[in-house]
Structures are given as C-alpha cells and as structure tokens.
C-alpha cells in the first residue's frame, strides 16, 4: 500500500478485527494544539468488506486520510514499527 509515494505495509489487525466483529473502521486523531489543548478529529467510518480487492480500496482511502493528517500535523506522528521496506538503516548500508 503506497504511503507518501513509497510502498509501505500496515498492520492488518484492525481490519481483521473489524471484519470479524462486523464493525466499521473509524480513524481518530488527537493532534496537540497547545499546552494541554488537543483537538479530536474523527474520520469517516469505513465498512470492512470481505473481498480482498474491495478491502484494498478501503485501506487506500484510510491511508490517504493518514497522509492528509500527517501533512496537517507533520511533527505529531511517530512510526512505532517499520512499515517501509528497506528502511533507512538498510539503505545506509
């Protein structure tokens, strides 16, 4: 799944859990606006289809929302686990 133009892998757990429970995915972001001030941004709800091809389309929309949020708040995101293959350490050699 492309993320900022580079192939990236995202955890499948949220979509697997949502599919099993029959629940939608609802992205929520809490950007910091200042000292002890935060916003709550709730994205659209995404139904999780059973078909892989349809799931790929939904995940592309979710990833696009992530990209928009990172662009809006570039200092407020953190990559907890590597999701770009061939990370910086591998490229440096």
Secondary structure, DSSP 8 states (H G I E B T S, - for coil): -EETTEEB---SHHHHHHHHHT--EEEEE--EEETTEE--EEEEEE---SSHHHHHHHHHHHHHHHHHHHHHTTTS---SS--BSS-HHHHH-
